[in-house]
Amino acid sequence: MGLFCGKKCKCRRRCKSWFSLMPEVERGCRKRCGSGDTSFSKQDYLCGGDVDEQLLIMAYGYDPCAGGVELEDVLDPLNSAEQGQQDYERYKDVLVIGAALLFIAIVAAVVILSK
């Protein structure tokens, strides 16, 4: 097989050696070899937009591209932590007034019931 192995075959072998423990990534790499593009490196494939970097990080715990996706983007893709902080800032005054009214109501109830 080695004697008659062409560019596509060599490319597929490279994909198997690079991603033998990542079957989904290996399948995508082999598909790229089959499309005729055989002159790419491992880094080109992982960071070139062919692979969803967030899914790769979540599935395999591996970040192939330096400076690409931040950990906060992976763990909080909808940015709900910042949205929660904005909601808190917006309703902080209402919460303080509500707590004060509740405190006054409890004090009034204790005074009325103690008589």
Secondary structure, DSSP 8 states (H G I E B T S, - for coil): --TT--HHHHHHHHHHHHSTT-HHHHHHHHHHHHTT-----HHHHHHTTSS-HHHHHHHHS---STTSS-HHHHH-TT-HHHHHHHHHHHHHHHHHHHHHHHHHHHHHHHHHHH-
